Amino acid sequence: MKKSLSQLEAGETYGFKAPIENMIRVLVVDDEEPFRRLLDRELKRKGFYVETVPDGETALTFLKNNAYDVVLLDVVMPGLDGISFMKKISKDSAMPSIVVLTGRATVETAVDAMKHGAYDYLSKPYKLDELVIIIHRAFEYRQLKIKNRLLEQELARKESMPEFVGRSGPFVELMALIKKIGPTDSSVFVQGESGTGKEMVANAIWHYSKRDQGPFTALNCATLSENLMESELFGHEKGAFTSAYQTKYGIVEVADKGTLFLDEIGDMPLNLQSKLLRFLDSGEFRRVGGNKNLKVDVRVIAATNKDLAEAVESGSFRQDLFYRLNVISIVMPPLRERRDDITLLAEFFVRRYSRKMSKNISGITTAAAVALNAYNWPGNVRELENVIERAVILCDSENLGVEDLSISGPLRSKRERSHLSLEALERDHILKVLKETGGNQSKASQILGIDRKTLYLKLKKYGIEQT
């Protein structure tokens, strides 16, 4: 039996139905029923998949349960108007492109619509061919925006190989371990105080891995509630909860064939820990609100500044998950155990922020180096970076001086000094004397009972750069 002309125009061609998934999906939102019928008929004739609704509230329901590429939206409607509708969906990263159609157009309305995310604006009456062109452009714009967002994220990761700076023993050992475990596929557990650079290490492991062409995605478990964390991790289906207007892919799906970094894993709720354990064991998971098992291939790196062994003892962290994560363990040394790296790191940050702020600061003074080395750095490398950033802002000379620094914390305690080697004790004493003399090496050498040349050699040995 031959197909009728209307059937062919509605998306069927020579007896073969055009696959809906290959059609641009359009939702028409307008309170005028004749206008909806007209658009429904004409756009189907042009090969679009079309659904129509009479108001904004109904449109929200449709968006919750269906995926659309383009919304043709009237502005003036009873109940939820067009602008209010756009405000409600503006935070949805998967929102469709919006083309505003209205018979009561004003410049103010157009500006308001564009400000709240409309791709384009057409006044009634309009030409059908012009509308079709705009729909195609709106669709292409949305696809391009999604691709660009993903590409930017990937390029930012792939082009930003972490710049590790250091020469201390703990630093050299850390780099050797990263290069050794990078090419494996085993789970890695990174422990260390806040500010030691755990995410930077995870990023470096990814760069040295066989998965470096795949994505690197990160989730901080300390920043989200249990429900939001599960949705971020595993995604959710449309309608899984009130604001779930679209299916959301979780970061485990985004990380497929790549690496997933779970920061502050010690803050993950117990209920979610069990789901993570199942995922680690099988690679399978379900989106929130879904009943279908999905599977991905992901390497997991977890990190925490908490004592997970203690958390296991107290019952706040699952023992089986701890063992599953702790296949390869990395303990990040705090900055106070990397004394030979402090001056190097400080100079690195000086160069970075000098360039960023268009300043001509070439280094740091001896007195500044003394002060930095004498400080205990409870906030580790992150604190050092913050201190240097502020100092660069304040500095008005070619070299960053002690007067530019804002550190007022403890030097090494007596208890710490009692466990140091003779070399470390000598280094601490020299730093103390230099600080007392304001960096004057002649006075310092007299107090220390050594000549200038010997002091110079010792400063070089202990990594205190001279200016």
GIPEFEN-V371564 format. One record per helix or strand of 2 or more residues. SS is the DSSP state (H for helix, E for strand). FROM is the first residue (numbers start at 1). LEN is the number of residues. If there is no record, write none. Layout:
((SS	FROM	LEN) (SS	FROM	LEN))
This chain:
((H	5	5) (E	12	2) (E	16	2) (H	20	3) (E	25	5) (H	33	13) (E	49	5) (H	56	10) (E	70	4) (H	82	8) (E	97	6) (H	107	9) (E	118	6) (H	128	31) (H	169	14) (E	188	4) (H	198	10) (E	216	5) (H	226	9) (E	235	2) (E	248	2) (H	251	4) (E	259	5) (H	265	3) (H	270	13) (E	284	2) (E	294	2) (E	299	6) (H	308	7) (H	319	7) (E	328	4) (H	335	3) (H	339	18) (E	363	2) (H	366	9) (H	380	15) (E	399	2) (H	402	3) (H	414	4) (H	422	15) (H	441	8) (H	452	10))
